[in-house]
Amino acid sequence: MAGSGAEGRYSRQLYVLGGGARRLRGAAVLVSGLRGTGAQVAAALVLAGTGRVVLHDRGAACNADRASQFLLEESDVGQNRAKASQRVLAELNPGVAVVAHTGELSEAFLASFQVVVLTESPLEEQLRVGDFCHARGIYFIVADAKGLAGQLFCDFGEHFTVDDPAEGDPVCAAVQHVSQGNPGVVTCMGTEERHHHRFCNGDLVTFSGVEGMTELNDQEPVPVHVLDAFRLEIGDTSSFSPYRHGGLVSQVRPPQVHSYEPLRRALAEPKIRVVNSEKLPRSLSLHAAFQALHAFCGEQGRLPRPRAPADAERVLELARSLGEHRGPLDEDVVRAFASVSAGDLCPVAAVVGALAAQEVLKAITRKFLPLDQWLYFDALECLAPEGAARLTEEDCAPRGSRYDGQIAVFGAAFQEQLGRQKYFVVGAGAIGCELLKNFAMMGLAAGPGGDLVVTDMDTVALSNLHRQLLYRSADISRLKSVVAAAAVQHMNPDVRVTAHQNQVGPDTELIYGDDFFRRLDGVTSALDTLEARAYLESRCIRCLTPLLDSGTEGPRGNVLAMVPPVTEPLEPASDPGDGTFPLCTLRYFPRTIQHTLQWACNEFEELFQLPAEHVNRFMEEPAFPEQLPAGKALEVLEQVRGSLRERPRDWQDCVRWARRHWQSRYHDAIAQLLHTFPPEHETSPGVPFWAGDRSCPHPLTFDPDNDTHLGYVMAAAHLFAQAHKVPPCSDQAATQTILRSVVLPPFVPQEGLQIPLAEEQEEAQAPADRGRLAELTRDLVQWRQELGGGEEVQVPLMESIPFEKDNDTHVDFITAASNLRAENYGIAPADWLTSKRIAGRIIPAIITTTAAVAGLACLEVYKLVWGCRDVSCYRSSSLCLSDCRLLRIQPLPPPTYRYGGREWSCWDRLELQAVGRDGQAMTVQEVLDWLQRTQGWTVTKLLRDHTVLYDSEEDEETRTRQQAQRLWEDLEDAGEPRRRELELSYVCEGEDAEAEDACPRLLCFLP
């Protein structure tokens, strides 16, 4: 039942790629060209677990390769790139065979691969290899990055079947009613936290578990027409039986067949993927520019010299000759492309390489829609800042440096400025590691005055290894930030990086205070909680520090750029909900697998965590229940007594306990519910109780030969044994023998038992029986003394076991408990991995998305280093690798407002060195005088947060006291530590009091 070690490593990737991911282990892929783009492709495939990755390169590594080739060390210069890269890649994942090949790409050699990827190849080689692969049914990909632009091409043959074209789980909804008609109308409610369905027009659906109109359960998939958020039209149901209740409507995603042209034909008649038609002319110009570049290299034997006008014009001439029949050529784009095409940038290689690697994964796994057939990417807006626009050929000439590929684009002076940067990387997870890798290649903070701080409280786990380049198996359980910082310094010893293990929040403001943030040139983050993200945004907004915020979920990712005072502040992230459900739904009326999984998680806590905590605390502090409300105290003491009574002596006792608990939950509790509310029960005459949101359950009968029944007992008994410190047993046959000997009394229903039908009834508590509470306390105190035998009780008596998503036994229990509950209610079960993802609230992740997102973020770093103050240069990016869609849009400028007779930006604030003539903090009156003198404003109200410091409408005595008060005095009176900075707001004479939220903030710097 549990995931294997391999699945533990690849678990988050399996959530993205589905069952097709297992095909990776038998696949063989050739990656030709081991500069930056090829290295990114190869690393992603090795981390993803591709069975065999062959590296091909006939050239020797040079120092300039190290601008983007993160696998090379200084000692590798002069060595074959493929051989030098093979050693590092083999260390990344011992389960992948990584082989170096330095010979020709002969047809006999190519024939052994499922996928061939060419990077850095001349056009003639691309055409020759492309023709061979198309004829032999080998999937063929070209990935090329030149300067600030990239090119991607896919040919998956004439008949390529996509087994599962969409991401995520198929859409499903709980059926509430189906009308008899032509067409029939289905009323349904979405699963999880949302109340509406998520179907689209034309979706194919099937039905299951419908009672009454059972004809629906046997139908082939039918298309739906969406009427609104809760209703769907289906086919003719007029002849079907009347609908009674229950059922699930589920989306069916049929396979798709795609056809591809070979490269030779696709060059002449390109199909280019663009996010909208407005982008097509630019992509067509880049299509011509790349072909012209190949022609230039064939003609000159080299790439165009950086910023050499004559070379750029020659590329433009060649592009004109190629693009005449395809519409207007954007000559500025071609010139800009040609002028920096000799450049080699790690962020661009990361983006193009990640996109290409995802296409390889699609070819092997047949998951997601492949690219059809061309994609062009560019970040030529990086050349728009004034400093970049003035660069000359001399500025960008090679220096014999590892950064020559970057100098070719941005010049030598810019490289020195990169070295002086001070950056803060919050999080050393998947995106954080990719950012740090790119920073090392770029030389960020690698010069005098540079400083790179990375903080992360977490340690390396097995599941990190499939998507983080900086970690190895030996690093498991070590601190992420420490391992990542050491890896960065190994890649580039000049980078000045410091590892911290702190959470960024109010508790660490002594470390990460205003002074810390103000000295930074930028902050990059990829936080996974809304609270942490909101806090970091607020710190950057307060200190006017640029923030690049990145995130991924499966094949989707985004980068948001916040550049004070150029762009608008980031919008607060919306809360998707905490994933909880009403208790009465979980206990009595579940409808979806999400409900049963949440119920199973609650079971885990109530069985294996809370009892041990309560027992241990009672043994240590018998009087602690007195501190609780009477009702809660009684509940806790009953739990303590039950745990002490049930203490097992051996494994057999643990198995018997698990069997009794199975009977209680999956038979007796359901039988009692049906005794109270029989299947034919009506809430009022003619209105069935079991209808709508309520599915009528049925009890289960235990079978020791049933895998799910046995799996539940094995997991529950193991956890019960662990909680009571009893040696467990993994012998299933022996456990089945014990189970067959267990005899349980027949179920006897309770009469008059009240079952709450609404959340309010569930939360209402019966009055506590104080006599019972006192009696129970006396008994347990005596029991405690007997356990100690006159000595102090050994604490902890039990082991508290919190749920851990990476513990297979924990997930075994959750999966079995949930699926048994689902069987009670006729809900489709979930497999082990799906249960783990939902119960563990795991965000699916994959190396290709994280690498692409980090590359996009680093492109924005270039603009920040230029000190660009033009919003049109910046980009916020959104990508979806499942259909190879990349959208980069200009951020919005900051909003403005009018106050005090002039226009202000949301970033504007007034700054006051609030030191009075006596060297002490200013008084309130001195602040009022300063505002009158510098702004001409008469202030009627002055506030700090919600505290009024001055109000002109108060009586004279109060105003006099307020005016004389120093800025920090009321804080000291409240026992708060003195702050060096205070942020004040105010209302001026003639201004609306409601406008106080739209006035420029006053920042006072105290002595």
KERO-91350 format. One record per residue (C-alpha): x, y, z. Coordinates in steps of 0.1 Angstrom, whole numbers, plus 2048, in hexadecimal, padded with zeros to 3 digits. Each point is the difference from the previous one (the first is absolute). Layout:
KERO-91350
XYZ...
//
This chain:
KERO-91350
80080080081B81880A8168137E78227F17F982181380780080A7DB7DD80E80480A81281F81B8127EC7E98087E37DF8038137F98257F780A7F97DC7E87E37FF7E481880A8098147E18077E67E67E87E480C8057DC7F88138087E181D80B81680A7DB8058087FE7DA81D8178078147E48108027EC7E080781E7E98208097EE8068247F681D8117ED80982480981880E7E781282080980B8058248028268047E68118157E07F57EF80B7DC7FC80C7FF8247DE80C80C7EE7E57EB8177E580B7FE8098257DA8027FF7FE7DD7F08187F18197EE80E81E7DE7F57F180D7DC7FF8047F97DB80F7DE7FD81D8087E980D8227F681C8027E78148207FE8108097DE81981C7FA81F8007EB80E82180D81780981D7F381681C80D8238017FF81981D7E48137F07E97E18007FE8068267E981E7FB7E37E77FD80E7DC8027FB7F982580E7DD7FE82380B7F881C80781881F8157FA8147E07FD7EA7F47E380B81C7E98117EF7E27EE7DF8077E47F27EA7DF81080B7EC7E07FF81A7ED81580481C8197DA8038047FA7DA8038127FE8227EA81A8117E07F47F08067DC80B80380D8247DE8117FD7EC7E07FE8117DE8047E17EF7F18078107DD81A7F37E881381F7F48187F97E38178177EC8047FC7DA81A8147EC7FD7F07DE7EA8087E17DA8008017FE7E37E87DF7F07F78097E08118078138207E08157FF7EA7E27FA8027F48247EF81F80F7DB80880680782580181C8157F080782480C8178167EC80E82080F81C8167F17FD7ED7E080580F7DD7E18007EA80F7E57E88037E881D7DD80880D7F27F87DE8137E07FC7F87F38227DC80D7FE7FA7ED7DF80D7E080F7EC8028207E08087EE8047E27E98087E981E7E580C81881A80F8187F381F81281681E7F580582181281581E7F880881981D81681D7FA80881F81481381E7F280681F8157DE80B80B7EB7EA7EA7F77DB7FE7F17E87E77EE7DF8067F47E77E67EE7DE8047F97E47E77EF7E28107F77EF7E07E17FD7EB7EB7ED81A8088098237E67F681B7FC81581F7F17EA81A7F881B8198008237F17F681481F8108088217F17F78227E57E88097E17FD7EA7E481780B7E47F08147E280B8137E67F28177DE7FB7F07E28108127E57FB7E67FA7F57DC7E080A7EE7ED7EA7E88008127DF8108077DE81980C8088037F582580E8198188197F581B80281581F8217FA81281880E81A8268017FC8187ED81781A80D8187FA82380D7EE80E7E17DB7FE7FD7FD8037DA80A7E77E681E8067E97F37F07E08048117DE7EA7FE7E18077E07ED8107ED81C7F97DB7FF7F27F18207F57E08107EA7F981E8047E881D7ED7F88207E08107F47E17F18117DF8007EF80B80B7DD8187E37FE8018017DA81981C8048197E98118037EA7E180381B7E681E8067EA8108238057E881C7F58078247F97F381B8177F38237FA80681881D7E181480A80F81081F8177FA81E7E97E480D7EE7F17E180A7EC7E27EC7F47E28057DC7F57EE7EB7E67DC7F38007F67F38227DA8017FB7FD7DA7FE8177F981E7F47F78237FA81D81881F80C8138007F982582180B80E8267FC80181A7FC7E481F8107F28058107DE8247FD7F481380E7E380F7E87E681F80B7EE8047EB7E08227FC7F08098187E38147F97E181881B7F28138027E08218127FA81480B7E18257F97FE81881E8068078047DB7DC8087F87F981282181B8197F97EF80C7E07DC7FE80E8048068257E47FA81980A81681D7F17FF8237F782380C7E980B81D7ED8177E880180B7DC8118218088207ED8098027ED7DF81381B7EC81B80181A8037DA8018027FF7DA81B81A8008147EB8197FA7E17EA8108127E481C80E81680A7DE80D8027F37DC81481E7F68177FA81D8077DD7F380780F7DE81781A80E8147E58148037EB7E080C81F7ED81880E81A8097E28157F68128207E48118127FB8267FC8178148167EE81081E7F38237F88108007DE7E98147E980E7F17DF7FA7DC80C7DD80880C7F88107DE80C7E27EE7EA7E98157E38187F88077FD7DA8007DA8027DF8018147F08177E68087E67E57F07E48157E181280C7F28127E27E37E87FC7F68008257F682480481281E80E8217FB81380581282182380D7F780680E8237FA7DE80F8187EF7E781B81B8067FD7FD8268017DA7FE81E7FF7EA81381A8148007EA81F7FD7DD7F08247F880B7F58038247FA7E38177E980781D7F77E781C7DC80D8047F87FC7DB8107DE7FF7EB7F781F7DF80A7F08077F07DE80F7E180F7E47FB8187E68047E58137E77EA8037E781D7DB8028067F97F77DC8177E28047EC7F581E7E08047EC80E7EA7E48097E48197E28028187E680A7E67F381881B7F68247F57FD8107DE8218027ED80C81F7EF7F38037DC81A8077F381582080680381781E81582080180A81282081282080480981981C80E81B7E97EF81A81781F7FB8158138167E77E881D80480E81082081581E7F98217F080B7FA7E27EA7F68157E18218138018177E27FF81B7FD7E58137E47F081D8078177EB7FF81F7F47DD7F78217F17F380D7E081081680481F80B7DC8047E87FE81D7E77E580A7E681B7FC8088087DB7DF7F27F57EE81981681881C7F87F87FB7DB7DC80B80880481981C82480C80181D7FE8187F581D8167DF7EF8068117E080A81381481B7DF80E80C7F17DD80281C7F78177F881C8187DB7F68047F17F88227E37E77FE7EB7ED8187F27DE7F57E47F58177FD7DA7FD8187E67F37E57E97F27FB7F77DC7FF8237F281980E81981A7E67F57FB8097DB8038258088207FA81380E7EB7E47F981C7E780E81A8178217ED8028027FE7DA7F78257FD81A80A8197E781281681080A8218227F27F381382180380B81981A7E380C8157E97E47F47EB7ED8187E87E37FB7EB7F381E7EB7E17FE7E97F581C7EC7E18057F67ED8207F97DF7EF8177E27FA8057EC7E07E77E47FB8007E37E77E480F7EC81681F7FA8197ED7EB7EB7FE7E07FE8257FC81D8118118228007EF81480A81E7F77E281780D7DC8007F57E181381B80681A7F08228087DF7F180D7F880E82381A81C7FC7F58248017F680C7DD80F8228038227F380B8017E67E47F48187E681A81B80A81C7E77FE7F57F47DE7FE8247F382480780C80B7DF7EF7F180C7DF80F82380481980581D7FE8267FB7DC80280B7FD80F8237E37EB80E7F47FC8247E87E580C7E680881A7E67E98107E681A80A7DC8057F87FA8237F27E480F8167F981681E8147EA8178208067EC7FE8267FA81F8058168137ED7E47EB80A7E27F782380A7FB8207EB8258067FE8067DD7F27E58047E580B8237F68237F67F87F57E57E87FF8047DB7E47E67FD7EE7E38117F57E07EF7E77E880F7EC7E17FA7ED7FC8207E57E68047EA81181A7EA81F7FB80980E8228267FE7F97FB80F7DD7EB81D80D81880881B81E8007E87ED8167E87F881981C82480280A80B8077DC7E581A7FC8098118208258017F77FB8077DB8147E07F87FA7EE7DE7F07DE8037FE7E47E77E67E880C7FE7DD7EF7EA7E28047F87DF7EF7E57E68028067E27EA80680C7DC7F482380881681C80D80282680381881C8087F382180D81781F7FF7FB81B81A81881D7FA7FB81F8167F881A7F47FC7F37DC7E57E58027E17FC8158037ED8217F87DB7FF7DC7F78067F97EC8207FD7DC7F87DD7F18027FA7E681A7F67DF7EF7F07F482180E7E981A7F17E07F27EA7F981E7DB7F57FF7E38028188037E581A7DD7F27FA80A7FB7DB81F7ED80A7F07EB81B7DF7F77F07FB80D7DC8207FF7EB7FB8047DB8248007F28227F080580C82180E7E67FD81C80B7DC8098258097FF7FB81D8187EC7E981681D7E77FF81981C8097EA80881E7FF7DB8098267FF80080381D8177E57F481880F7DC8018258058008098238097E88108197FB7E28188267FD8058028268067E47FF81A80D7E081282380E8027F482280D7EA7EF81A81C7EA80C81681F8047E581880C7E17EF80D7EE82180780380D7DD7DB7F87F77F581981A80D81B7E97E87F57E47DA8077FC7ED7E48127F37F17DF8237FE7F180F7F48207E77E38018087F77DC8268018077FE7EA81F7E97E77EE81B7FE7E581C7FB81A7EC7E48117FA7EF7DF8258027F680B7F18227E57E47FE80B7F77DD8257FE80680D7E27EB8187E680D80B7F47DE7FA8017DA7E17E98037EF81981780781C7E67F17EB7E47E17F98167FC8258088038097DB7E67E67F77E880D81B8058247F37F97F57DC7DF7F080C7F78208138068187E37F67ED7E17E47EA80D7F180A8218018267FB7EF7FD7DE7E77E780D7F781881D7FC81C7E77E87EB7EB7ED7F581F7FA8258087F980A7DC7F57E17EC8048017DA7DB8077FD80081C81A7EF8207F680782380E7DB8097F97E57ED7ED80C7F97DD82380F80681B7E580381B80581A81B7EF7EB7FF8187E381481E7F28208048147F97E081480B7DF7F17F17E181281D7EB80D8037DB8068147EC81B81E7EC7F68087DC8098247F980A8147E87EB8247F980A8077F67DB7F58227F381F8157F97F182180C7F27F08208227EF80881381F7F67EC8158198067E881C8257FD7F98058267FF7E980781E8107E481582380C7F77F882480B7EE7F482081F7EB80881781D7FA7EB8178168017E781D8257F77FA7F87DC7F68167EE7E57EC7FF7E07FE7E37E77FF8017DA7F57DC7FA7DF8027EE7F97DB8018057FF8267E981E8047E57EF7EB8027E28177FA81781E7E38117EF7EF7DF7F88007F88257EF82180A7DC7FD80A7EC8208067DE8048107E38077E97F68247FA7E480D8167F28227F67FB81C8197DD80F8037FA8258018248097F58018247F38138067E08068247F67F580A7DE8108227FE82081180A7EF81381C7F37E08108227F07FC81181C8137E680281C80D7EE81F7EB7EE81A80480C82481D7F08117F97E681B81580E81C7FA7E281680D7E97E581E8177FB8097FE8257FC7DA8008157FC7E181C81780E8027EB8208027DF7ED81B80C7E981580F81D7FF7DE8118087EF7DF81E8167FC80D7F78227FC7DB7F88138047DF81C8108138017E581B80881B81981A80F7EA7FE81D7E87F07F67DF8177FE7E37F681C7E87F97FF7E37EC7E08067F48017DB80E80D7E07EC81C7EF8007FB7DA7F781E7EB7F77F87DB81E8037E97F97FF7DB8227F07F87FB7E38187F27E37EB7EE7EF81E7EE8208077F58037DC7F67DB8007E880781D7F281F7F17FA7EF7DE7F07E180E7EB81381A7F48197E57F87E57E67ED7EB8197EB81E8097FC8077DB7F37DC7FB7E780681C7F181D7EC8057F47DC81B8197F981C7F77E78207F88128228127FC8217EF7FA81D80381881281D7EF7E08147FB7F77FB82582380B80A7FD81F7EB7DE80B80D8067F682582380F8007F581F7ED81D7FA7E98068197E480A7ED7E182280A7F48187F87E382380C7F77F780E7DE7E781980E81780C81C81D8047E87EC8147E87F181681B82280780F80E8097DE7E48197FB8068108228258047F97F88137DF7EF81A81682080181681380D7E27E881E7FD8038078258268017FE7FD8197E47EB8158187E58027E67E48188087EA7F97E27E37E98077FE7F57DC8217ED8047F37E981C7EC7E17FB7EA7EB8177FF7DD7F27E77E38008077DE7F17EE7E07FB8177E47F47E37E87FB7F88117E08218147FB7F082280781581D80C7F282280681581E80A7EF82180680A82280B7F78078247E881C80780E82180B7FA80B8247DD80E8087FF8258077E98168157FB82580880780E82280882380C7FB80F7DE8197E97ED8037DD7F18127E581480C7DC7F77F77E48188267FD80680482580B80780782580C81D8148207FA8138088138208207FE8157EB80481F81B80E8177F781F81381781D8098097EF82180C7E07EE7E17ED80C7E37F37EC7EA81B7F37E08098117DF7FD7EE7FF8267FD8228007EE7F37E77E77E18157FA81681F7FB8167ED7E77E27F57EB7F482480082280E7F780A7E67E57DE7F87F07EA81D80A7E87E98117EC8078207FC7DE8107DF7F98138077DC8098217ED8048007DA8058177E38057ED7E17F47DF80381380F81681C7F78257FF81E8158087EE8227F97DC80A7F97F88247FB7DC7FA80C80A7F68237FE81981C81D81880680E7ED81D8027E07ED80E8117E181C8108158097DE8108007F07DD81681B7F181A7FD81B8037DA7FE81F7F27F07FB7E77E480A7E18147F28088227DE7EE7FD8137E17F381680081F7E28048167F17E17EF81F7EC80780A7FD7DB8258027F680A8217F18008007DA8188137EB7E68067E57DB80A8037E78027E47E681A8057E080A7ED7ED8208027E28157F58058237F47E981E8027E98007E28057DA7FA7E67E68058067EC81F7FA7E07EC81E8097EB8197F781B8077DE7EF8098137E081981980D8257FC7FD80D7EF81E81781381781F7EC80A81180E81F8247F5808805802826822806811
//
